Amino acid sequence: MQFNRHGERVWGAVTSFLDAERTRRAIGSVVVPFGTCSEPTNVAAGGGACPLRFRCVGCDHFSTDVSYLPDLRAYLDDLLRTREKLRAMTEADDWARAEAAPSEEEIRRVRRLIQRVTEDTDQLTDDERDQIQQAAAIVRKTRQGFLGMPRIRQPLPDLRPERPA
């Protein structure tokens, strides 16, 4: 049950993947806070070079699934809290508050994505919904304990090869 940034089902009619397709999709995407990203420069940088500064719900390279629903809800709550704190803040200039505030469009899009994922899940049978919720719980638990692959930095080139070691 994967969804794009508009809340539309992705791969809804596919019942099974070929192993090669699974591998291709895994190589061509990177995990981001609320799903996966397939934007080429971000994938090449291992998730550290998002041109949109991780405003995923505004990017066509973003997709999510049911397992990220609690994270999306927490993110929406955080956006709303931040907006209210900034509205109440009188110690800053208007331009600074405006720059720091989450946009109404981002809040609207996150709300719509949560609503669409929830509605799609609610349309399942009770048995299917239970299976999805169990699978999502396992994925979330695995995700919390995953530290990622360790990275070994490339040695820096010796700019002065004539210098003795």
Z-matrix of the N, CA and C atoms (Angstrom, degrees):
N
C 1 1.453
C 2 1.514 1 109.36
N 3 1.309 2 115.95 1 79.09
C 4 1.455 3 121.34 2 178.05
C 5 1.526 4 109.45 3 -102.88
N 6 1.346 5 115.11 4 148.60
C 7 1.453 6 122.05 5 -177.08
C 8 1.515 7 109.43 6 -132.46
N 9 1.346 8 115.82 7 146.39
C 10 1.461 9 118.94 8 174.20
C 11 1.520 10 108.62 9 -84.67
N 12 1.321 11 117.06 10 -174.95
C 13 1.462 12 120.72 11 -176.40
C 14 1.516 13 113.38 12 -66.07
N 15 1.334 14 118.16 13 -18.28
C 16 1.461 15 122.33 14 178.47
C 17 1.520 16 112.35 15 -89.61
N 18 1.339 17 116.62 16 -2.36
C 19 1.452 18 120.79 17 -178.37
C 20 1.514 19 113.32 18 84.30
N 21 1.327 20 117.64 19 13.08
C 22 1.468 21 121.47 20 178.89
C 23 1.521 22 109.09 21 -89.09
N 24 1.332 23 115.44 22 140.37
C 25 1.467 24 119.70 23 -179.18
C 26 1.518 25 110.56 24 -63.24
N 27 1.317 26 115.17 25 136.86
C 28 1.453 27 123.29 26 175.89
C 29 1.518 28 106.34 27 -110.16
N 30 1.303 29 116.72 28 133.79
C 31 1.462 30 122.05 29 179.59
C 32 1.529 31 111.91 30 60.94
N 33 1.321 32 118.04 31 31.20
C 34 1.459 33 121.36 32 -177.57
C 35 1.510 34 114.56 33 -61.62
N 36 1.328 35 118.27 34 -35.16
C 37 1.457 36 120.53 35 -176.06
C 38 1.529 37 112.84 36 -90.12
N 39 1.314 38 117.52 37 -7.46
C 40 1.466 39 120.07 38 -177.71
C 41 1.518 40 108.82 39 -78.73
N 42 1.320 41 115.85 40 128.46
C 43 1.457 42 119.25 41 179.49
C 44 1.520 43 112.22 42 -100.59
N 45 1.320 44 117.38 43 -25.00
C 46 1.460 45 119.11 44 176.63
C 47 1.522 46 109.65 45 -151.82
N 48 1.303 47 115.66 46 148.64
C 49 1.459 48 122.51 47 177.82
C 50 1.516 49 109.68 48 -103.07
N 51 1.299 50 115.42 49 147.44
C 52 1.447 51 119.21 50 166.92
C 53 1.520 52 107.23 51 -74.21
N 54 1.316 53 117.25 52 151.00
C 55 1.457 54 120.14 53 178.89
C 56 1.520 55 111.58 54 -57.21
N 57 1.328 56 116.78 55 -38.04
C 58 1.462 57 120.62 56 -179.79
C 59 1.531 58 110.57 57 -64.71
N 60 1.319 59 117.67 58 -37.13
C 61 1.465 60 120.89 59 179.53
C 62 1.523 61 110.50 60 -68.81
N 63 1.319 62 117.48 61 -39.90
C 64 1.469 63 120.64 62 175.98
C 65 1.523 64 110.91 63 -59.63
N 66 1.314 65 115.75 64 -44.43
C 67 1.465 66 120.75 65 -179.88
C 68 1.517 67 110.60 66 -64.70
N 69 1.330 68 117.15 67 -44.21
C 70 1.453 69 120.79 68 179.68
C 71 1.524 70 111.11 69 -60.45
N 72 1.318 71 117.24 70 -43.37
C 73 1.466 72 120.69 71 -179.93
C 74 1.521 73 111.24 72 -67.24
N 75 1.328 74 117.40 73 -37.17
C 76 1.465 75 120.18 74 179.56
C 77 1.524 76 111.19 75 -68.77
N 78 1.320 77 117.64 76 -39.79
C 79 1.455 78 121.35 77 -179.98
C 80 1.517 79 110.83 78 -70.96
N 81 1.316 80 117.55 79 -34.31
C 82 1.461 81 121.92 80 -175.23
C 83 1.507 82 114.60 81 -88.35
N 84 1.323 83 118.48 82 14.54
C 85 1.460 84 120.07 83 178.56
C 86 1.520 85 109.70 84 -146.25
N 87 1.319 86 114.12 85 164.57
C 88 1.456 87 121.19 86 -179.97
C 89 1.530 88 107.63 87 -136.75
N 90 1.324 89 116.06 88 148.35
C 91 1.454 90 120.82 89 -179.56
C 92 1.524 91 109.09 90 -75.65
N 93 1.328 92 114.61 91 133.90
C 94 1.462 93 122.43 92 174.92
C 95 1.524 94 107.56 93 -123.13
N 96 1.330 95 119.66 94 171.50
C 97 1.460 96 120.57 95 -172.48
C 98 1.532 97 116.65 96 -51.00
N 99 1.325 98 119.95 97 -33.90
C 100 1.461 99 120.28 98 -174.80
C 101 1.517 100 113.28 99 -123.02
N 102 1.314 101 118.07 100 19.87
C 103 1.462 102 121.16 101 -179.84
C 104 1.515 103 111.48 102 161.90
N 105 1.337 104 115.84 103 -136.41
C 106 1.454 105 120.80 104 179.16
C 107 1.530 106 109.50 105 -129.96
N 108 1.331 107 114.41 106 155.68
C 109 1.456 108 121.78 107 -178.94
C 110 1.518 109 108.43 108 -126.78
N 111 1.328 110 116.42 109 135.52
C 112 1.460 111 120.79 110 178.19
C 113 1.530 112 111.28 111 -116.39
N 114 1.339 113 117.28 112 17.71
C 115 1.458 114 121.06 113 177.89
C 116 1.529 115 108.04 114 -68.52
N 117 1.343 116 118.46 115 123.05
C 118 1.467 117 121.29 116 -169.73
C 119 1.528 118 115.97 117 -55.06
N 120 1.333 119 119.22 118 -44.25
C 121 1.464 120 118.56 119 -178.52
C 122 1.520 121 111.57 120 -69.78
N 123 1.315 122 117.33 121 -33.52
C 124 1.458 123 120.54 122 177.70
C 125 1.525 124 110.49 123 -70.27
N 126 1.332 125 117.30 124 -40.58
C 127 1.463 126 121.17 125 177.78
C 128 1.525 127 109.78 126 -63.31
N 129 1.330 128 116.60 127 -45.06
C 130 1.467 129 120.60 128 -179.31
C 131 1.522 130 111.41 129 -62.48
N 132 1.326 131 117.66 130 -30.81
C 133 1.464 132 121.86 131 -179.89
C 134 1.521 133 112.04 132 -91.16
N 135 1.321 134 117.81 133 9.33
C 136 1.456 135 120.42 134 178.11
C 137 1.512 136 114.06 135 68.98
N 138 1.324 137 116.68 136 25.03
C 139 1.452 138 121.34 137 177.53
C 140 1.512 139 114.47 138 94.49
N 141 1.315 140 118.14 139 6.97
C 142 1.451 141 120.12 140 -176.70
C 143 1.515 142 115.33 141 -108.95
N 144 1.334 143 118.19 142 15.89
C 145 1.469 144 119.12 143 -176.86
C 146 1.521 145 111.70 144 -137.75
N 147 1.312 146 116.90 145 49.28
C 148 1.461 147 119.94 146 179.95
C 149 1.520 148 110.17 147 -72.37
N 150 1.338 149 117.60 148 121.43
C 151 1.466 150 119.38 149 179.18
C 152 1.533 151 112.95 150 -66.91
N 153 1.324 152 117.65 151 -21.38
C 154 1.473 153 121.06 152 179.70
C 155 1.526 154 112.46 153 -95.99
N 156 1.314 155 117.00 154 7.53
C 157 1.467 156 122.56 155 -178.68
C 158 1.527 157 111.90 156 55.01
N 159 1.311 158 115.44 157 46.90
C 160 1.458 159 124.91 158 173.43
C 161 1.526 160 114.05 159 60.42
N 162 1.312 161 115.70 160 39.35
C 163 1.465 162 120.95 161 169.47
C 164 1.524 163 106.04 162 -98.85
N 165 1.311 164 113.72 163 68.88
C 166 1.462 165 122.75 164 -168.12
C 167 1.520 166 113.90 165 -59.94
N 168 1.322 167 117.58 166 -36.77
C 169 1.462 168 119.58 167 -176.84
C 170 1.522 169 112.74 168 -68.19
N 171 1.328 170 117.14 169 -5.52
C 172 1.455 171 121.09 170 176.87
C 173 1.517 172 112.65 171 -105.15
N 174 1.327 173 118.28 172 13.35
C 175 1.461 174 121.48 173 -173.18
C 176 1.529 175 111.30 174 -127.73
N 177 1.323 176 115.99 175 134.20
C 178 1.467 177 120.62 176 179.37
C 179 1.525 178 113.25 177 -71.55
N 180 1.317 179 118.48 178 -10.43
C 181 1.466 180 121.57 179 178.97
C 182 1.530 181 111.87 180 -85.17
N 183 1.303 182 117.47 181 -3.03
C 184 1.464 183 123.40 182 -175.85
C 185 1.523 184 111.21 183 -93.33
N 186 1.329 185 115.74 184 139.68
C 187 1.465 186 121.21 185 168.67
C 188 1.526 187 108.32 186 -143.31
N 189 1.312 188 115.47 187 156.71
C 190 1.455 189 120.85 188 -177.58
C 191 1.520 190 109.00 189 -139.02
N 192 1.305 191 117.33 190 176.98
C 193 1.461 192 121.41 191 175.59
C 194 1.522 193 109.67 192 -145.34
N 195 1.304 194 115.90 193 178.94
C 196 1.466 195 121.97 194 -174.34
C 197 1.529 196 111.65 195 -60.15
N 198 1.320 197 117.65 196 -30.74
C 199 1.462 198 119.79 197 -177.20
C 200 1.531 199 112.38 198 -65.38
N 201 1.318 200 117.82 199 -20.00
C 202 1.465 201 121.42 200 179.55
C 203 1.524 202 112.75 201 -91.78
N 204 1.317 203 118.59 202 0.25
C 205 1.467 204 121.44 203 -176.69
C 206 1.533 205 112.79 204 -57.06
N 207 1.345 206 120.26 205 -45.87
C 208 1.474 207 118.26 206 177.06
C 209 1.531 208 112.88 207 -61.29
N 210 1.329 209 116.98 208 -35.90
C 211 1.465 210 120.91 209 178.39
C 212 1.523 211 110.79 210 -67.40
N 213 1.335 212 116.90 211 -40.67
C 214 1.467 213 120.69 212 178.00
C 215 1.523 214 110.79 213 -64.26
N 216 1.330 215 116.64 214 -40.57
C 217 1.474 216 119.64 215 178.19
C 218 1.532 217 110.66 216 -64.59
N 219 1.329 218 116.78 217 -42.40
C 220 1.468 219 120.16 218 178.39
C 221 1.526 220 110.65 219 -64.40
N 222 1.328 221 117.13 220 -37.86
C 223 1.462 222 121.23 221 178.12
C 224 1.530 223 110.62 222 -64.77
N 225 1.330 224 117.12 223 -43.19
C 226 1.465 225 120.49 224 177.31
C 227 1.524 226 110.31 225 -60.94
N 228 1.329 227 117.05 226 -44.81
C 229 1.471 228 120.38 227 177.88
C 230 1.528 229 110.53 228 -59.45
N 231 1.333 230 116.64 229 -40.85
C 232 1.461 231 120.87 230 179.41
C 233 1.532 232 111.20 231 -64.92
N 234 1.341 233 117.00 232 -42.43
C 235 1.458 234 120.57 233 177.40
C 236 1.524 235 110.89 234 -60.39
N 237 1.321 236 116.51 235 -43.64
C 238 1.465 237 120.44 236 -179.11
C 239 1.526 238 111.69 237 -66.99
N 240 1.343 239 117.10 238 -41.04
C 241 1.467 240 120.84 239 176.87
C 242 1.529 241 111.08 240 -61.99
N 243 1.325 242 115.13 241 -45.47
C 244 1.462 243 120.10 242 179.90
C 245 1.518 244 110.86 243 -60.88
N 246 1.319 245 116.50 244 -44.16
C 247 1.471 246 120.39 245 179.50
C 248 1.530 247 110.75 246 -59.22
N 249 1.335 248 116.84 247 -45.24
C 250 1.466 249 120.18 248 -178.80
C 251 1.521 250 112.00 249 -68.17
N 252 1.334 251 117.84 250 -39.24
C 253 1.468 252 120.22 251 177.49
C 254 1.525 253 110.69 252 -61.31
N 255 1.321 254 116.08 253 -43.16
C 256 1.458 255 120.00 254 -178.72
C 257 1.521 256 112.02 255 -68.89
N 258 1.314 257 117.90 256 -34.35
C 259 1.468 258 120.67 257 177.17
C 260 1.526 259 110.98 258 -65.42
N 261 1.338 260 115.98 259 -34.13
C 262 1.456 261 120.60 260 -178.16
C 263 1.527 262 112.81 261 -83.41
N 264 1.311 263 117.20 262 -13.74
C 265 1.464 264 121.64 263 -176.56
C 266 1.524 265 110.80 264 -76.20
N 267 1.313 266 116.30 265 124.07
C 268 1.467 267 120.08 266 179.82
C 269 1.520 268 112.13 267 -108.77
N 270 1.331 269 117.99 268 -5.52
C 271 1.464 270 121.85 269 -175.10
C 272 1.522 271 113.43 270 -86.28
N 273 1.323 272 118.27 271 0.95
C 274 1.464 273 120.73 272 -177.03
C 275 1.523 274 110.32 273 -121.81
N 276 1.316 275 115.06 274 155.30
C 277 1.460 276 120.66 275 175.90
C 278 1.527 277 110.38 276 -67.91
N 279 1.324 278 115.29 277 155.49
C 280 1.464 279 120.41 278 -179.18
C 281 1.527 280 112.33 279 -58.21
N 282 1.337 281 117.30 280 -42.19
C 283 1.468 282 119.94 281 -178.09
C 284 1.526 283 111.08 282 -64.41
N 285 1.329 284 117.17 283 -36.84
C 286 1.462 285 120.22 284 -179.59
C 287 1.532 286 110.67 285 -68.16
N 288 1.322 287 116.27 286 -42.42
C 289 1.480 288 119.88 287 176.91
C 290 1.516 289 110.85 288 -63.73
N 291 1.345 290 116.36 289 -41.80
C 292 1.470 291 120.08 290 -179.81
C 293 1.528 292 111.36 291 -63.27
N 294 1.331 293 117.33 292 -40.47
C 295 1.466 294 120.94 293 179.62
C 296 1.525 295 111.45 294 -67.75
N 297 1.326 296 117.20 295 -35.50
C 298 1.462 297 121.32 296 -176.90
C 299 1.532 298 112.72 297 -81.78
N 300 1.315 299 116.65 298 -20.58
C 301 1.469 300 120.77 299 -175.23
C 302 1.526 301 111.62 300 -75.71
N 303 1.339 302 116.71 301 140.41
C 304 1.468 303 119.05 302 173.27
C 305 1.525 304 109.05 303 -67.69
N 306 1.308 305 116.37 304 145.41
C 307 1.464 306 119.42 305 -177.75
C 308 1.531 307 110.54 306 -75.08
N 309 1.314 308 114.65 307 151.16
C 310 1.467 309 119.93 308 176.33
C 311 1.527 310 110.29 309 -61.92
N 312 1.331 311 116.36 310 -33.51
C 313 1.470 312 120.49 311 179.06
C 314 1.522 313 111.27 312 -65.22
N 315 1.327 314 117.43 313 -41.81
C 316 1.468 315 119.76 314 178.22
C 317 1.521 316 110.44 315 -63.93
N 318 1.320 317 117.02 316 -44.14
C 319 1.469 318 121.05 317 178.17
C 320 1.523 319 110.09 318 -60.05
N 321 1.331 320 116.37 319 -44.55
C 322 1.470 321 120.58 320 179.82
C 323 1.530 322 111.06 321 -62.20
N 324 1.319 323 116.55 322 -43.04
C 325 1.470 324 120.14 323 -178.07
C 326 1.522 325 112.49 324 -68.10
N 327 1.323 326 117.16 325 -39.44
C 328 1.463 327 119.77 326 177.73
C 329 1.525 328 109.15 327 -65.11
N 330 1.328 329 116.92 328 -43.12
C 331 1.478 330 120.24 329 177.43
C 332 1.528 331 111.18 330 -58.86
N 333 1.337 332 116.09 331 -44.99
C 334 1.465 333 120.47 332 -178.54
C 335 1.532 334 110.96 333 -65.46
N 336 1.318 335 117.63 334 -40.46
C 337 1.461 336 120.96 335 178.47
C 338 1.524 337 110.75 336 -62.82
N 339 1.319 338 116.86 337 -45.89
C 340 1.469 339 120.88 338 177.64
C 341 1.522 340 110.14 339 -59.91
N 342 1.318 341 116.65 340 -44.47
C 343 1.467 342 121.05 341 -179.29
C 344 1.524 343 111.10 342 -61.92
N 345 1.317 344 117.78 343 -44.88
C 346 1.474 345 120.57 344 -178.02
C 347 1.523 346 111.84 345 -67.44
N 348 1.319 347 117.61 346 -41.67
C 349 1.464 348 120.29 347 178.22
C 350 1.531 349 109.40 348 -63.68
N 351 1.323 350 116.90 349 -43.74
C 352 1.464 351 121.41 350 179.64
C 353 1.528 352 110.87 351 -63.76
N 354 1.338 353 117.77 352 -44.31
C 355 1.462 354 120.98 353 179.41
C 356 1.520 355 111.29 354 -62.69
N 357 1.328 356 117.22 355 -42.03
C 358 1.466 357 120.35 356 178.49
C 359 1.522 358 111.26 357 -63.51
N 360 1.307 359 116.35 358 -40.33
C 361 1.465 360 120.74 359 178.71
C 362 1.524 361 110.14 360 -67.36
N 363 1.321 362 117.79 361 -38.45
C 364 1.465 363 121.56 362 -179.95
C 365 1.528 364 112.56 363 -67.17
N 366 1.324 365 118.09 364 -22.02
C 367 1.465 366 121.27 365 179.66
C 368 1.529 367 112.49 366 -79.03
N 369 1.312 368 117.71 367 -10.38
C 370 1.463 369 121.07 368 179.41
C 371 1.522 370 109.94 369 -75.67
N 372 1.303 371 115.35 370 161.74
C 373 1.462 372 119.10 371 173.81
C 374 1.530 373 108.09 372 -70.33
N 375 1.325 374 116.09 373 164.00
C 376 1.468 375 119.82 374 -179.79
C 377 1.524 376 111.18 375 -59.07
N 378 1.326 377 116.87 376 -40.06
C 379 1.464 378 120.84 377 -179.96
C 380 1.528 379 111.12 378 -65.96
N 381 1.333 380 116.32 379 -44.76
C 382 1.467 381 120.08 380 178.56
C 383 1.534 382 110.86 381 -63.47
N 384 1.315 383 116.14 382 -41.88
C 385 1.460 384 120.61 383 179.78
C 386 1.524 385 110.69 384 -62.96
N 387 1.330 386 117.16 385 -41.93
C 388 1.462 387 120.60 386 177.27
C 389 1.526 388 111.36 387 -62.10
N 390 1.333 389 116.45 388 -42.31
C 391 1.458 390 120.28 389 178.77
C 392 1.526 391 110.93 390 -63.09
N 393 1.322 392 116.62 391 -43.69
C 394 1.468 393 121.17 392 179.17
C 395 1.523 394 110.06 393 -63.25
N 396 1.316 395 117.54 394 -44.12
C 397 1.465 396 120.91 395 -178.86
C 398 1.528 397 111.23 396 -65.58
N 399 1.327 398 117.45 397 -39.16
C 400 1.467 399 120.43 398 177.08
C 401 1.524 400 110.78 399 -65.15
N 402 1.328 401 116.55 400 -44.87
C 403 1.465 402 120.45 401 179.00
C 404 1.532 403 110.36 402 -63.32
N 405 1.332 404 117.31 403 -41.64
C 406 1.466 405 121.35 404 180.00
C 407 1.527 406 110.56 405 -64.38
N 408 1.328 407 117.22 406 -38.88
C 409 1.470 408 120.84 407 178.71
C 410 1.526 409 110.71 408 -63.76
N 411 1.324 410 116.73 409 -40.29
C 412 1.470 411 120.68 410 178.08
C 413 1.526 412 110.22 411 -66.04
N 414 1.320 413 116.92 412 -43.39
C 415 1.461 414 121.00 413 179.89
C 416 1.528 415 110.09 414 -63.21
N 417 1.329 416 117.72 415 -43.27
C 418 1.471 417 120.43 416 179.51
C 419 1.517 418 111.23 417 -63.18
N 420 1.330 419 116.45 418 -41.62
C 421 1.460 420 120.14 419 179.20
C 422 1.528 421 110.66 420 -64.28
N 423 1.319 422 116.79 421 -42.02
C 424 1.463 423 121.56 422 178.03
C 425 1.521 424 110.22 423 -64.74
N 426 1.321 425 116.41 424 -41.77
C 427 1.457 426 121.85 425 -178.91
C 428 1.528 427 111.07 426 -62.44
N 429 1.331 428 118.29 427 -36.77
C 430 1.458 429 121.53 428 -179.22
C 431 1.520 430 111.65 429 -66.48
N 432 1.313 431 117.22 430 -34.84
C 433 1.453 432 120.60 431 -177.41
C 434 1.511 433 114.23 432 -90.42
N 435 1.330 434 117.61 433 -4.90
C 436 1.458 435 120.58 434 -176.14
C 437 1.519 436 110.34 435 -82.61
N 438 1.309 437 115.64 436 123.45
C 439 1.458 438 120.37 437 179.98
C 440 1.513 439 112.10 438 -98.89
N 441 1.308 440 117.49 439 -8.11
C 442 1.457 441 120.56 440 -179.03
C 443 1.518 442 111.10 441 86.85
N 444 1.295 443 114.42 442 171.66
C 445 1.456 444 120.24 443 178.93
C 446 1.523 445 109.11 444 -77.90
N 447 1.336 446 116.91 445 134.89
C 448 1.470 447 117.50 446 176.12
C 449 1.515 448 110.05 447 -66.10
N 450 1.295 449 115.79 448 144.91
C 451 1.456 450 120.46 449 -179.53
C 452 1.517 451 109.19 450 -110.93
N 453 1.299 452 115.07 451 135.08
C 454 1.454 453 121.13 452 177.13
C 455 1.513 454 106.48 453 -107.16
N 456 1.309 455 115.44 454 123.05
C 457 1.460 456 119.67 455 -177.70
C 458 1.522 457 110.15 456 -72.42
N 459 1.296 458 115.48 457 146.94
C 460 1.453 459 121.70 458 174.39
C 461 1.524 460 108.57 459 -69.43
N 462 1.335 461 117.44 460 140.20
C 463 1.468 462 117.96 461 176.86
C 464 1.520 463 109.97 462 -65.41
N 465 1.313 464 115.67 463 143.82
C 466 1.453 465 120.32 464 178.42
C 467 1.526 466 109.50 465 -71.24
N 468 1.316 467 116.89 466 142.10
C 469 1.463 468 118.47 467 179.42
C 470 1.525 469 110.56 468 -68.82
N 471 1.312 470 114.79 469 145.10
C 472 1.456 471 119.89 470 176.78
C 473 1.520 472 107.64 471 -79.69
N 474 1.321 473 115.91 472 111.01
C 475 1.454 474 120.11 473 -175.88
C 476 1.533 475 113.04 474 -76.63
N 477 1.333 476 115.33 475 -16.64
C 478 1.469 477 119.46 476 179.18
C 479 1.542 478 108.38 477 -127.53
N 480 1.328 479 117.34 478 80.03
C 481 1.464 480 119.87 479 -176.59
C 482 1.515 481 113.60 480 -63.82
N 483 1.335 482 118.99 481 -20.26
C 484 1.461 483 120.29 482 -178.82
C 485 1.534 484 111.46 483 -75.35
N 486 1.307 485 117.89 484 -16.01
C 487 1.463 486 122.29 485 -178.91
C 488 1.521 487 110.30 486 -73.16
N 489 1.363 488 118.90 487 132.48
C 490 1.467 489 119.83 488 178.82
C 491 1.531 490 110.64 489 -70.74
N 492 1.309 491 116.73 490 150.61
C 493 1.452 492 122.87 491 -178.14
C 494 1.449 493 113.80 492 -71.51
